[in-house]
Amino acid sequence: MKRGEVYYIVYRFGGKQKWERIGLDRRKAEEVLVERMNLINKGAYREPKRISFATFADKWVEDYASVTLPHSL
């Protein structure tokens, strides 16, 4: 496996500098940065919060699975 450069994006939100690791693809990093900046400029960006897997799973069942999946499962 070839080792490549890891790309990060850097932006300001809430008066703080944020670093986000994107991965090995420069083009993807550029796309994500543009997306973040657009959301921040529109006032639509919400900083993700760390939650446990159990909390995520409960929320997923409540918000997605119970609405999308057939009830017979």
CHARMM-style PDB file with segment names, atoms N, HN, CA, C and O in Angstrom:
ATOM      1  N   MET     1       0.846  -1.178   0.000  1.00  0.00      PROA
ATOM      2  CA  MET     1       0.000   0.000   0.000  1.00  0.00      PROA
ATOM      3  C   MET     1       0.891   1.241   0.000  1.00  0.00      PROA
ATOM      4  O   MET     1       1.801   1.367   0.820  1.00  0.00      PROA
ATOM      5  N   LYS     2       0.625   2.124  -0.901  1.00  0.00      PROA
ATOM      6  HN  LYS     2      -0.113   2.022  -1.567  1.00  0.00      PROA
ATOM      7  CA  LYS     2       1.392   3.359  -1.005  1.00  0.00      PROA
ATOM      8  C   LYS     2       0.931   4.331   0.078  1.00  0.00      PROA
ATOM      9  O   LYS     2      -0.263   4.538   0.293  1.00  0.00      PROA
ATOM     10  N   ARG     3       1.904   4.910   0.741  1.00  0.00      PROA
ATOM     11  HN  ARG     3       2.875   4.741   0.566  1.00  0.00      PROA
ATOM     12  CA  ARG     3       1.579   5.901   1.757  1.00  0.00      PROA
ATOM     13  C   ARG     3       1.543   7.266   1.095  1.00  0.00      PROA
ATOM     14  O   ARG     3       2.482   7.663   0.406  1.00  0.00      PROA
ATOM     15  N   GLY     4       0.461   7.967   1.310  1.00  0.00      PROA
ATOM     16  HN  GLY     4      -0.302   7.644   1.870  1.00  0.00      PROA
ATOM     17  CA  GLY     4       0.329   9.286   0.712  1.00  0.00      PROA
ATOM     18  C   GLY     4       0.199  10.356   1.773  1.00  0.00      PROA
ATOM     19  O   GLY     4       0.228  10.083   2.973  1.00  0.00      PROA
ATOM     20  N   GLU     5       0.057  11.563   1.305  1.00  0.00      PROA
ATOM     21  HN  GLU     5       0.033  11.784   0.330  1.00  0.00      PROA
ATOM     22  CA  GLU     5      -0.137  12.677   2.215  1.00  0.00      PROA
ATOM     23  C   GLU     5      -1.558  12.629   2.766  1.00  0.00      PROA
ATOM     24  O   GLU     5      -2.497  12.250   2.068  1.00  0.00      PROA
ATOM     25  N   VAL     6      -1.694  13.009   3.993  1.00  0.00      PROA
ATOM     26  HN  VAL     6      -0.930  13.318   4.561  1.00  0.00      PROA
ATOM     27  CA  VAL     6      -3.018  13.118   4.603  1.00  0.00      PROA
ATOM     28  C   VAL     6      -3.421  14.581   4.551  1.00  0.00      PROA
ATOM     29  O   VAL     6      -2.653  15.456   4.951  1.00  0.00      PROA
ATOM     30  N   TYR     7      -4.611  14.847   4.064  1.00  0.00      PROA
ATOM     31  HN  TYR     7      -5.235  14.137   3.739  1.00  0.00      PROA
ATOM     32  CA  TYR     7      -5.085  16.209   3.910  1.00  0.00      PROA
ATOM     33  C   TYR     7      -6.038  16.588   5.030  1.00  0.00      PROA
ATOM     34  O   TYR     7      -6.923  15.828   5.421  1.00  0.00      PROA
ATOM     35  N   TYR     8      -5.817  17.797   5.527  1.00  0.00      PROA
ATOM     36  HN  TYR     8      -5.098  18.414   5.209  1.00  0.00      PROA
ATOM     37  CA  TYR     8      -6.677  18.389   6.546  1.00  0.00      PROA
ATOM     38  C   TYR     8      -7.279  19.657   5.969  1.00  0.00      PROA
ATOM     39  O   TYR     8      -6.706  20.281   5.075  1.00  0.00      PROA
ATOM     40  N   ILE     9      -8.439  20.030   6.487  1.00  0.00      PROA
ATOM     41  HN  ILE     9      -8.905  19.523   7.213  1.00  0.00      PROA
ATOM     42  CA  ILE     9      -8.979  21.342   6.160  1.00  0.00      PROA
ATOM     43  C   ILE     9      -8.945  22.168   7.446  1.00  0.00      PROA
ATOM     44  O   ILE     9      -9.069  21.631   8.547  1.00  0.00      PROA
ATOM     45  N   VAL    10      -8.776  23.464   7.290  1.00  0.00      PROA
ATOM     46  HN  VAL    10      -8.674  23.900   6.396  1.00  0.00      PROA
ATOM     47  CA  VAL    10      -8.723  24.380   8.426  1.00  0.00      PROA
ATOM     48  C   VAL    10      -9.713  25.503   8.145  1.00  0.00      PROA
ATOM     49  O   VAL    10      -9.685  26.117   7.079  1.00  0.00      PROA
ATOM     50  N   TYR    11     -10.585  25.764   9.109  1.00  0.00      PROA
ATOM     51  HN  TYR    11     -10.609  25.265   9.975  1.00  0.00      PROA
ATOM     52  CA  TYR    11     -11.559  26.834   8.965  1.00  0.00      PROA
ATOM     53  C   TYR    11     -11.864  27.400  10.346  1.00  0.00      PROA
ATOM     54  O   TYR    11     -11.501  26.806  11.361  1.00  0.00      PROA
ATOM     55  N   ARG    12     -12.525  28.541  10.381  1.00  0.00      PROA
ATOM     56  HN  ARG    12     -12.819  29.024   9.556  1.00  0.00      PROA
ATOM     57  CA  ARG    12     -12.901  29.174  11.645  1.00  0.00      PROA
ATOM     58  C   ARG    12     -14.402  29.050  11.835  1.00  0.00      PROA
ATOM     59  O   ARG    12     -15.186  29.287  10.916  1.00  0.00      PROA
ATOM     60  N   PHE    13     -14.786  28.673  13.051  1.00  0.00      PROA
ATOM     61  HN  PHE    13     -14.149  28.481  13.797  1.00  0.00      PROA
ATOM     62  CA  PHE    13     -16.207  28.591  13.390  1.00  0.00      PROA
ATOM     63  C   PHE    13     -16.350  28.917  14.863  1.00  0.00      PROA
ATOM     64  O   PHE    13     -15.630  28.372  15.700  1.00  0.00      PROA
ATOM     65  N   GLY    14     -17.264  29.790  15.175  1.00  0.00      PROA
ATOM     66  HN  GLY    14     -17.849  30.233  14.496  1.00  0.00      PROA
ATOM     67  CA  GLY    14     -17.486  30.150  16.566  1.00  0.00      PROA
ATOM     68  C   GLY    14     -16.282  30.809  17.210  1.00  0.00      PROA
ATOM     69  O   GLY    14     -16.056  30.666  18.412  1.00  0.00      PROA
ATOM     70  N   GLY    15     -15.507  31.533  16.406  1.00  0.00      PROA
ATOM     71  HN  GLY    15     -15.691  31.648  15.430  1.00  0.00      PROA
ATOM     72  CA  GLY    15     -14.342  32.216  16.929  1.00  0.00      PROA
ATOM     73  C   GLY    15     -13.149  31.311  17.181  1.00  0.00      PROA
ATOM     74  O   GLY    15     -12.142  31.756  17.733  1.00  0.00      PROA
ATOM     75  N   LYS    16     -13.244  30.051  16.787  1.00  0.00      PROA
ATOM     76  HN  LYS    16     -14.061  29.689  16.339  1.00  0.00      PROA
ATOM     77  CA  LYS    16     -12.148  29.102  17.000  1.00  0.00      PROA
ATOM     78  C   LYS    16     -11.699  28.493  15.676  1.00  0.00      PROA
ATOM     79  O   LYS    16     -12.492  28.317  14.752  1.00  0.00      PROA
ATOM     80  N   GLN    17     -10.425  28.182  15.610  1.00  0.00      PROA
ATOM     81  HN  GLN    17      -9.781  28.325  16.361  1.00  0.00      PROA
ATOM     82  CA  GLN    17      -9.880  27.514  14.430  1.00  0.00      PROA
ATOM     83  C   GLN    17     -10.155  26.013  14.544  1.00  0.00      PROA
ATOM     84  O   GLN    17      -9.875  25.402  15.576  1.00  0.00      PROA
ATOM     85  N   LYS    18     -10.696  25.434  13.498  1.00  0.00      PROA
ATOM     86  HN  LYS    18     -10.924  25.931  12.660  1.00  0.00      PROA
ATOM     87  CA  LYS    18     -11.031  24.011  13.472  1.00  0.00      PROA
ATOM     88  C   LYS    18     -10.165  23.291  12.441  1.00  0.00      PROA
ATOM     89  O   LYS    18      -9.987  23.774  11.322  1.00  0.00      PROA
ATOM     90  N   TRP    19      -9.638  22.148  12.823  1.00  0.00      PROA
ATOM     91  HN  TRP    19      -9.783  21.756  13.731  1.00  0.00      PROA
ATOM     92  CA  TRP    19      -8.887  21.279  11.920  1.00  0.00      PROA
ATOM     93  C   TRP    19      -9.694  20.004  11.766  1.00  0.00      PROA
ATOM     94  O   TRP    19     -10.176  19.439  12.748  1.00  0.00      PROA
ATOM     95  N   GLU    20      -9.839  19.554  10.527  1.00  0.00      PROA
ATOM     96  HN  GLU    20      -9.447  20.013   9.729  1.00  0.00      PROA
ATOM     97  CA  GLU    20     -10.593  18.327  10.256  1.00  0.00      PROA
ATOM     98  C   GLU    20      -9.798  17.457   9.296  1.00  0.00      PROA
ATOM     99  O   GLU    20      -9.454  17.886   8.194  1.00  0.00      PROA
ATOM    100  N   ARG    21      -9.511  16.246   9.714  1.00  0.00      PROA
ATOM    101  HN  ARG    21      -9.790  15.897  10.609  1.00  0.00      PROA
ATOM    102  CA  ARG    21      -8.779  15.313   8.855  1.00  0.00      PROA
ATOM    103  C   ARG    21      -9.742  14.755   7.820  1.00  0.00      PROA
ATOM    104  O   ARG    21     -10.807  14.239   8.160  1.00  0.00      PROA
ATOM    105  N   ILE    22      -9.359  14.863   6.552  1.00  0.00      PROA
ATOM    106  HN  ILE    22      -8.494  15.282   6.275  1.00  0.00      PROA
ATOM    107  CA  ILE    22     -10.217  14.396   5.468  1.00  0.00      PROA
ATOM    108  C   ILE    22      -9.727  13.069   4.910  1.00  0.00      PROA
ATOM    109  O   ILE    22     -10.536  12.165   4.701  1.00  0.00      PROA
ATOM    110  N   GLY    23      -8.447  12.924   4.665  1.00  0.00      PROA
ATOM    111  HN  GLY    23      -7.790  13.658   4.834  1.00  0.00      PROA
ATOM    112  CA  GLY    23      -7.936  11.669   4.135  1.00  0.00      PROA
ATOM    113  C   GLY    23      -6.855  11.890   3.105  1.00  0.00      PROA
ATOM    114  O   GLY    23      -6.132  12.885   3.150  1.00  0.00      PROA
ATOM    115  N   LEU    24      -6.746  10.957   2.176  1.00  0.00      PROA
ATOM    116  HN  LEU    24      -7.333  10.149   2.139  1.00  0.00      PROA
ATOM    117  CA  LEU    24      -5.649  10.956   1.212  1.00  0.00      PROA
ATOM    118  C   LEU    24      -5.950  11.675  -0.097  1.00  0.00      PROA
ATOM    119  O   LEU    24      -5.062  11.824  -0.936  1.00  0.00      PROA
ATOM    120  N   ASP    25      -7.179  12.118  -0.284  1.00  0.00      PROA
ATOM    121  HN  ASP    25      -7.901  11.997   0.397  1.00  0.00      PROA
ATOM    122  CA  ASP    25      -7.610  12.699  -1.554  1.00  0.00      PROA
ATOM    123  C   ASP    25      -7.697  14.227  -1.455  1.00  0.00      PROA
ATOM    124  O   ASP    25      -8.556  14.763  -0.755  1.00  0.00      PROA
ATOM    125  N   ARG    26      -6.809  14.911  -2.156  1.00  0.00      PROA
ATOM    126  HN  ARG    26      -6.111  14.475  -2.724  1.00  0.00      PROA
ATOM    127  CA  ARG    26      -6.776  16.378  -2.106  1.00  0.00      PROA
ATOM    128  C   ARG    26      -8.073  16.974  -2.644  1.00  0.00      PROA
ATOM    129  O   ARG    26      -8.604  17.923  -2.066  1.00  0.00      PROA
ATOM    130  N   ARG    27      -8.576  16.438  -3.718  1.00  0.00      PROA
ATOM    131  HN  ARG    27      -8.145  15.667  -4.187  1.00  0.00      PROA
ATOM    132  CA  ARG    27      -9.800  16.967  -4.329  1.00  0.00      PROA
ATOM    133  C   ARG    27     -10.983  16.857  -3.361  1.00  0.00      PROA
ATOM    134  O   ARG    27     -11.800  17.771  -3.255  1.00  0.00      PROA
ATOM    135  N   LYS    28     -11.058  15.728  -2.660  1.00  0.00      PROA
ATOM    136  HN  LYS    28     -10.394  14.985  -2.746  1.00  0.00      PROA
ATOM    137  CA  LYS    28     -12.119  15.540  -1.665  1.00  0.00      PROA
ATOM    138  C   LYS    28     -11.980  16.568  -0.547  1.00  0.00      PROA
ATOM    139  O   LYS    28     -12.980  17.133  -0.103  1.00  0.00      PROA
ATOM    140  N   ALA    29     -10.760  16.819  -0.087  1.00  0.00      PROA
ATOM    141  HN  ALA    29      -9.947  16.360  -0.448  1.00  0.00      PROA
ATOM    142  CA  ALA    29     -10.522  17.818   0.960  1.00  0.00      PROA
ATOM    143  C   ALA    29     -10.986  19.200   0.503  1.00  0.00      PROA
ATOM    144  O   ALA    29     -11.606  19.935   1.272  1.00  0.00      PROA
ATOM    145  N   GLU    30     -10.689  19.549  -0.733  1.00  0.00      PROA
ATOM    146  HN  GLU    30     -10.186  18.952  -1.357  1.00  0.00      PROA
ATOM    147  CA  GLU    30     -11.114  20.842  -1.266  1.00  0.00      PROA
ATOM    148  C   GLU    30     -12.640  20.933  -1.322  1.00  0.00      PROA
ATOM    149  O   GLU    30     -13.212  21.973  -0.996  1.00  0.00      PROA
ATOM    150  N   GLU    31     -13.298  19.848  -1.735  1.00  0.00      PROA
ATOM    151  HN  GLU    31     -12.833  19.003  -2.000  1.00  0.00      PROA
ATOM    152  CA  GLU    31     -14.759  19.823  -1.802  1.00  0.00      PROA
ATOM    153  C   GLU    31     -15.379  19.976  -0.415  1.00  0.00      PROA
ATOM    154  O   GLU    31     -16.342  20.722  -0.239  1.00  0.00      PROA
ATOM    155  N   VAL    32     -14.826  19.271   0.563  1.00  0.00      PROA
ATOM    156  HN  VAL    32     -14.043  18.665   0.420  1.00  0.00      PROA
ATOM    157  CA  VAL    32     -15.352  19.347   1.924  1.00  0.00      PROA
ATOM    158  C   VAL    32     -15.161  20.757   2.484  1.00  0.00      PROA
ATOM    159  O   VAL    32     -16.051  21.279   3.156  1.00  0.00      PROA
ATOM    160  N   LEU    33     -14.013  21.377   2.215  1.00  0.00      PROA
ATOM    161  HN  LEU    33     -13.290  20.953   1.670  1.00  0.00      PROA
ATOM    162  CA  LEU    33     -13.775  22.738   2.699  1.00  0.00      PROA
ATOM    163  C   LEU    33     -14.788  23.708   2.103  1.00  0.00      PROA
ATOM    164  O   LEU    33     -15.335  24.546   2.821  1.00  0.00      PROA
ATOM    165  N   VAL    34     -15.044  23.606   0.810  1.00  0.00      PROA
ATOM    166  HN  VAL    34     -14.600  22.925   0.228  1.00  0.00      PROA
ATOM    167  CA  VAL    34     -16.032  24.481   0.169  1.00  0.00      PROA
ATOM    168  C   VAL    34     -17.404  24.255   0.793  1.00  0.00      PROA
ATOM    169  O   VAL    34     -18.125  25.217   1.059  1.00  0.00      PROA
ATOM    170  N   GLU    35     -17.772  23.001   1.028  1.00  0.00      PROA
ATOM    171  HN  GLU    35     -17.186  22.220   0.812  1.00  0.00      PROA
ATOM    172  CA  GLU    35     -19.062  22.673   1.638  1.00  0.00      PROA
ATOM    173  C   GLU    35     -19.171  23.281   3.045  1.00  0.00      PROA
ATOM    174  O   GLU    35     -20.190  23.885   3.382  1.00  0.00      PROA
ATOM    175  N   ARG    36     -18.118  23.122   3.865  1.00  0.00      PROA
ATOM    176  HN  ARG    36     -17.291  22.632   3.591  1.00  0.00      PROA
ATOM    177  CA  ARG    36     -18.121  23.674   5.226  1.00  0.00      PROA
ATOM    178  C   ARG    36     -18.270  25.194   5.186  1.00  0.00      PROA
ATOM    179  O   ARG    36     -19.075  25.765   5.921  1.00  0.00      PROA
ATOM    180  N   MET    37     -17.491  25.842   4.325  1.00  0.00      PROA
ATOM    181  HN  MET    37     -16.837  25.379   3.727  1.00  0.00      PROA
ATOM    182  CA  MET    37     -17.533  27.291   4.252  1.00  0.00      PROA
ATOM    183  C   MET    37     -18.904  27.795   3.797  1.00  0.00      PROA
ATOM    184  O   MET    37     -19.395  28.801   4.309  1.00  0.00      PROA
ATOM    185  N   ASN    38     -19.521  27.103   2.840  1.00  0.00      PROA
ATOM    186  HN  ASN    38     -19.123  26.286   2.424  1.00  0.00      PROA
ATOM    187  CA  ASN    38     -20.865  27.482   2.397  1.00  0.00      PROA
ATOM    188  C   ASN    38     -21.871  27.377   3.541  1.00  0.00      PROA
ATOM    189  O   ASN    38     -22.690  28.277   3.732  1.00  0.00      PROA
ATOM    190  N   LEU    39     -21.813  26.287   4.297  1.00  0.00      PROA
ATOM    191  HN  LEU    39     -21.149  25.557   4.141  1.00  0.00      PROA
ATOM    192  CA  LEU    39     -22.731  26.114   5.428  1.00  0.00      PROA
ATOM    193  C   LEU    39     -22.498  27.168   6.505  1.00  0.00      PROA
ATOM    194  O   LEU    39     -23.451  27.713   7.062  1.00  0.00      PROA
ATOM    195  N   ILE    40     -21.230  27.454   6.798  1.00  0.00      PROA
ATOM    196  HN  ILE    40     -20.456  27.011   6.345  1.00  0.00      PROA
ATOM    197  CA  ILE    40     -20.906  28.471   7.800  1.00  0.00      PROA
ATOM    198  C   ILE    40     -21.424  29.837   7.349  1.00  0.00      PROA
ATOM    199  O   ILE    40     -22.034  30.558   8.138  1.00  0.00      PROA
ATOM    200  N   ASN    41     -21.188  30.194   6.100  1.00  0.00      PROA
ATOM    201  HN  ASN    41     -20.692  29.608   5.458  1.00  0.00      PROA
ATOM    202  CA  ASN    41     -21.625  31.494   5.584  1.00  0.00      PROA
ATOM    203  C   ASN    41     -23.136  31.637   5.553  1.00  0.00      PROA
ATOM    204  O   ASN    41     -23.652  32.744   5.707  1.00  0.00      PROA
ATOM    205  N   LYS    42     -23.858  30.535   5.357  1.00  0.00      PROA
ATOM    206  HN  LYS    42     -23.439  29.635   5.232  1.00  0.00      PROA
ATOM    207  CA  LYS    42     -25.324  30.559   5.358  1.00  0.00      PROA
ATOM    208  C   LYS    42     -25.899  30.505   6.772  1.00  0.00      PROA
ATOM    209  O   LYS    42     -27.094  30.731   6.966  1.00  0.00      PROA
ATOM    210  N   GLY    43     -25.058  30.208   7.752  1.00  0.00      PROA
ATOM    211  HN  GLY    43     -24.087  30.024   7.595  1.00  0.00      PROA
ATOM    212  CA  GLY    43     -25.532  30.066   9.128  1.00  0.00      PROA
ATOM    213  C   GLY    43     -26.170  28.713   9.392  1.00  0.00      PROA
ATOM    214  O   GLY    43     -26.881  28.539  10.381  1.00  0.00      PROA
ATOM    215  N   ALA    44     -25.914  27.749   8.503  1.00  0.00      PROA
ATOM    216  HN  ALA    44     -25.337  27.891   7.700  1.00  0.00      PROA
ATOM    217  CA  ALA    44     -26.543  26.440   8.616  1.00  0.00      PROA
ATOM    218  C   ALA    44     -25.616  25.372   9.203  1.00  0.00      PROA
ATOM    219  O   ALA    44     -26.044  24.237   9.413  1.00  0.00      PROA
ATOM    220  N   TYR    45     -24.364  25.719   9.466  1.00  0.00      PROA
ATOM    221  HN  TYR    45     -24.017  26.641   9.294  1.00  0.00      PROA
ATOM    222  CA  TYR    45     -23.416  24.721   9.966  1.00  0.00      PROA
ATOM    223  C   TYR    45     -23.637  24.474  11.446  1.00  0.00      PROA
ATOM    224  O   TYR    45     -23.790  25.415  12.225  1.00  0.00      PROA
ATOM    225  N   ARG    46     -23.653  23.228  11.826  1.00  0.00      PROA
ATOM    226  HN  ARG    46     -23.529  22.463  11.193  1.00  0.00      PROA
ATOM    227  CA  ARG    46     -23.738  22.829  13.222  1.00  0.00      PROA
ATOM    228  C   ARG    46     -22.559  21.925  13.499  1.00  0.00      PROA
ATOM    229  O   ARG    46     -22.354  20.926  12.809  1.00  0.00      PROA
ATOM    230  N   GLU    47     -21.788  22.277  14.506  1.00  0.00      PROA
ATOM    231  HN  GLU    47     -21.955  23.088  15.066  1.00  0.00      PROA
ATOM    232  CA  GLU    47     -20.610  21.485  14.840  1.00  0.00      PROA
ATOM    233  C   GLU    47     -21.050  20.125  15.385  1.00  0.00      PROA
ATOM    234  O   GLU    47     -21.872  20.057  16.299  1.00  0.00      PROA
ATOM    235  N   PRO    48     -20.497  19.035  14.818  1.00  0.00      PROA
ATOM    236  CA  PRO    48     -20.882  17.704  15.304  1.00  0.00      PROA
ATOM    237  C   PRO    48     -20.421  17.497  16.738  1.00  0.00      PROA
ATOM    238  O   PRO    48     -19.352  17.962  17.135  1.00  0.00      PROA
ATOM    239  N   LYS    49     -21.236  16.795  17.506  1.00  0.00      PROA
ATOM    240  HN  LYS    49     -22.104  16.417  17.184  1.00  0.00      PROA
ATOM    241  CA  LYS    49     -20.895  16.492  18.892  1.00  0.00      PROA
ATOM    242  C   LYS    49     -20.621  15.004  19.017  1.00  0.00      PROA
ATOM    243  O   LYS    49     -21.227  14.192  18.318  1.00  0.00      PROA
ATOM    244  N   ARG    50     -19.715  14.654  19.901  1.00  0.00      PROA
ATOM    245  HN  ARG    50     -19.223  15.314  20.469  1.00  0.00      PROA
ATOM    246  CA  ARG    50     -19.412  13.248  20.148  1.00  0.00      PROA
ATOM    247  C   ARG    50     -20.541  12.632  20.959  1.00  0.00      PROA
ATOM    248  O   ARG    50     -20.970  13.173  21.978  1.00  0.00      PROA
ATOM    249  N   ILE    51     -21.014  11.480  20.478  1.00  0.00      PROA
ATOM    250  HN  ILE    51     -20.665  11.040  19.650  1.00  0.00      PROA
ATOM    251  CA  ILE    51     -22.023  10.736  21.212  1.00  0.00      PROA
ATOM    252  C   ILE    51     -21.623   9.270  21.213  1.00  0.00      PROA
ATOM    253  O   ILE    51     -20.806   8.848  20.394  1.00  0.00      PROA
ATOM    254  N   SER    52     -22.183   8.503  22.110  1.00  0.00      PROA
ATOM    255  HN  SER    52     -22.847   8.846  22.775  1.00  0.00      PROA
ATOM    256  CA  SER    52     -21.882   7.077  22.160  1.00  0.00      PROA
ATOM    257  C   SER    52     -22.606   6.353  21.022  1.00  0.00      PROA
ATOM    258  O   SER    52     -23.563   6.869  20.446  1.00  0.00      PROA
ATOM    259  N   PHE    53     -22.124   5.145  20.715  1.00  0.00      PROA
ATOM    260  HN  PHE    53     -21.346   4.726  21.184  1.00  0.00      PROA
ATOM    261  CA  PHE    53     -22.789   4.367  19.679  1.00  0.00      PROA
ATOM    262  C   PHE    53     -24.212   4.034  20.089  1.00  0.00      PROA
ATOM    263  O   PHE    53     -25.113   4.048  19.250  1.00  0.00      PROA
ATOM    264  N   ALA    54     -24.430   3.737  21.352  1.00  0.00      PROA
ATOM    265  HN  ALA    54     -23.698   3.725  22.033  1.00  0.00      PROA
ATOM    266  CA  ALA    54     -25.779   3.388  21.836  1.00  0.00      PROA
ATOM    267  C   ALA    54     -26.744   4.554  21.615  1.00  0.00      PROA
ATOM    268  O   ALA    54     -27.884   4.348  21.197  1.00  0.00      PROA
ATOM    269  N   THR    55     -26.293   5.768  21.893  1.00  0.00      PROA
ATOM    270  HN  THR    55     -25.368   5.936  22.232  1.00  0.00      PROA
ATOM    271  CA  THR    55     -27.130   6.944  21.676  1.00  0.00      PROA
ATOM    272  C   THR    55     -27.407   7.126  20.189  1.00  0.00      PROA
ATOM    273  O   THR    55     -28.537   7.411  19.793  1.00  0.00      PROA
ATOM    274  N   PHE    56     -26.371   6.960  19.367  1.00  0.00      PROA
ATOM    275  HN  PHE    56     -25.453   6.728  19.689  1.00  0.00      PROA
ATOM    276  CA  PHE    56     -26.548   7.065  17.913  1.00  0.00      PROA
ATOM    277  C   PHE    56     -27.549   6.021  17.415  1.00  0.00      PROA
ATOM    278  O   PHE    56     -28.444   6.338  16.631  1.00  0.00      PROA
ATOM    279  N   ALA    57     -27.397   4.784  17.870  1.00  0.00      PROA
ATOM    280  HN  ALA    57     -26.670   4.527  18.507  1.00  0.00      PROA
ATOM    281  CA  ALA    57     -28.282   3.700  17.418  1.00  0.00      PROA
ATOM    282  C   ALA    57     -29.734   3.987  17.803  1.00  0.00      PROA
ATOM    283  O   ALA    57     -30.641   3.791  16.993  1.00  0.00      PROA
ATOM    284  N   ASP    58     -29.956   4.445  19.023  1.00  0.00      PROA
ATOM    285  HN  ASP    58     -29.220   4.604  19.680  1.00  0.00      PROA
ATOM    286  CA  ASP    58     -31.322   4.781  19.450  1.00  0.00      PROA
ATOM    287  C   ASP    58     -31.911   5.885  18.586  1.00  0.00      PROA
ATOM    288  O   ASP    58     -33.068   5.809  18.171  1.00  0.00      PROA
ATOM    289  N   LYS    59     -31.117   6.900  18.319  1.00  0.00      PROA
ATOM    290  HN  LYS    59     -30.178   6.962  18.656  1.00  0.00      PROA
ATOM    291  CA  LYS    59     -31.590   8.018  17.491  1.00  0.00      PROA
ATOM    292  C   LYS    59     -31.858   7.561  16.059  1.00  0.00      PROA
ATOM    293  O   LYS    59     -32.832   7.993  15.443  1.00  0.00      PROA
ATOM    294  N   TRP    60     -31.000   6.688  15.527  1.00  0.00      PROA
ATOM    295  HN  TRP    60     -30.209   6.337  16.028  1.00  0.00      PROA
ATOM    296  CA  TRP    60     -31.181   6.171  14.170  1.00  0.00      PROA
ATOM    297  C   TRP    60     -32.488   5.388  14.067  1.00  0.00      PROA
ATOM    298  O   TRP    60     -33.248   5.564  13.115  1.00  0.00      PROA
ATOM    299  N   VAL    61     -32.745   4.531  15.041  1.00  0.00      PROA
ATOM    300  HN  VAL    61     -32.128   4.388  15.814  1.00  0.00      PROA
ATOM    301  CA  VAL    61     -33.992   3.747  15.033  1.00  0.00      PROA
ATOM    302  C   VAL    61     -35.184   4.687  15.100  1.00  0.00      PROA
ATOM    303  O   VAL    61     -36.152   4.520  14.358  1.00  0.00      PROA
ATOM    304  N   GLU    62     -35.119   5.670  15.982  1.00  0.00      PROA
ATOM    305  HN  GLU    62     -34.333   5.806  16.584  1.00  0.00      PROA
ATOM    306  CA  GLU    62     -36.228   6.609  16.160  1.00  0.00      PROA
ATOM    307  C   GLU    62     -36.471   7.469  14.929  1.00  0.00      PROA
ATOM    308  O   GLU    62     -37.614   7.628  14.501  1.00  0.00      PROA
ATOM    309  N   ASP    63     -35.401   8.028  14.351  1.00  0.00      PROA
ATOM    310  HN  ASP    63     -34.473   7.898  14.698  1.00  0.00      PROA
ATOM    311  CA  ASP    63     -35.542   8.995  13.260  1.00  0.00      PROA
ATOM    312  C   ASP    63     -35.601   8.374  11.872  1.00  0.00      PROA
ATOM    313  O   ASP    63     -36.229   8.937  10.975  1.00  0.00      PROA
ATOM    314  N   TYR    64     -34.969   7.239  11.679  1.00  0.00      PROA
ATOM    315  HN  TYR    64     -34.460   6.781  12.408  1.00  0.00      PROA
ATOM    316  CA  TYR    64     -34.864   6.674  10.332  1.00  0.00      PROA
ATOM    317  C   TYR    64     -35.556   5.326  10.200  1.00  0.00      PROA
ATOM    318  O   TYR    64     -36.473   5.168   9.394  1.00  0.00      PROA
ATOM    319  N   ALA    65     -35.123   4.374  10.978  1.00  0.00      PROA
ATOM    320  HN  ALA    65     -34.378   4.503  11.633  1.00  0.00      PROA
ATOM    321  CA  ALA    65     -35.598   2.993  10.784  1.00  0.00      PROA
ATOM    322  C   ALA    65     -37.092   2.860  11.029  1.00  0.00      PROA
ATOM    323  O   ALA    65     -37.782   2.172  10.277  1.00  0.00      PROA
ATOM    324  N   SER    66     -37.598   3.506  12.064  1.00  0.00      PROA
ATOM    325  HN  SER    66     -37.037   4.066  12.675  1.00  0.00      PROA
ATOM    326  CA  SER    66     -39.019   3.363  12.366  1.00  0.00      PROA
ATOM    327  C   SER    66     -39.917   3.987  11.289  1.00  0.00      PROA
ATOM    328  O   SER    66     -41.085   3.619  11.161  1.00  0.00      PROA
ATOM    329  N   VAL    67     -39.370   4.924  10.527  1.00  0.00      PROA
ATOM    330  HN  VAL    67     -38.422   5.223  10.631  1.00  0.00      PROA
ATOM    331  CA  VAL    67     -40.125   5.585   9.469  1.00  0.00      PROA
ATOM    332  C   VAL    67     -39.917   4.919   8.112  1.00  0.00      PROA
ATOM    333  O   VAL    67     -40.846   4.840   7.307  1.00  0.00      PROA
ATOM    334  N   THR    68     -38.707   4.444   7.859  1.00  0.00      PROA
ATOM    335  HN  THR    68     -37.952   4.508   8.512  1.00  0.00      PROA
ATOM    336  CA  THR    68     -38.321   3.970   6.536  1.00  0.00      PROA
ATOM    337  C   THR    68     -38.508   2.468   6.344  1.00  0.00      PROA
ATOM    338  O   THR    68     -38.978   2.037   5.291  1.00  0.00      PROA
ATOM    339  N   LEU    69     -38.155   1.684   7.324  1.00  0.00      PROA
ATOM    340  HN  LEU    69     -37.773   2.035   8.179  1.00  0.00      PROA
ATOM    341  CA  LEU    69     -38.179   0.230   7.186  1.00  0.00      PROA
ATOM    342  C   LEU    69     -39.566  -0.328   7.463  1.00  0.00      PROA
ATOM    343  O   LEU    69     -40.312   0.230   8.267  1.00  0.00      PROA
ATOM    344  N   PRO    70     -39.916  -1.428   6.800  1.00  0.00      PROA
ATOM    345  CA  PRO    70     -41.217  -2.049   7.064  1.00  0.00      PROA
ATOM    346  C   PRO    70     -41.300  -2.517   8.520  1.00  0.00      PROA
ATOM    347  O   PRO    70     -40.310  -2.971   9.092  1.00  0.00      PROA
ATOM    348  N   HSD    71     -42.466  -2.403   9.097  1.00  0.00      PROA
ATOM    349  HN  HSD    71     -43.270  -2.034   8.633  1.00  0.00      PROA
ATOM    350  CA  HSD    71     -42.643  -2.772  10.499  1.00  0.00      PROA
ATOM    351  C   HSD    71     -42.615  -4.272  10.733  1.00  0.00      PROA
ATOM    352  O   HSD    71     -42.591  -4.714  11.881  1.00  0.00      PROA
ATOM    353  N   SER    72     -42.616  -5.058   9.674  1.00  0.00      PROA
ATOM    354  HN  SER    72     -42.635  -4.698   8.741  1.00  0.00      PROA
ATOM    355  CA  SER    72     -42.636  -6.512   9.825  1.00  0.00      PROA
ATOM    356  C   SER    72     -41.256  -7.087  10.121  1.00  0.00      PROA
ATOM    357  O   SER    72     -41.142  -8.285  10.377  1.00  0.00      PROA
ATOM    358  N   LEU    73     -40.198  -6.266  10.094  1.00  0.00      PROA
ATOM    359  HN  LEU    73     -40.291  -5.292   9.886  1.00  0.00      PROA
ATOM    360  CA  LEU    73     -38.848  -6.777  10.360  1.00  0.00      PROA
ATOM    361  C   LEU    73     -38.631  -7.067  11.794  1.00  0.00      PROA
ATOM    362  OT1 LEU    73     -37.546  -7.503  12.178  1.00  0.00      PROA
TER     363      LEU     73
END
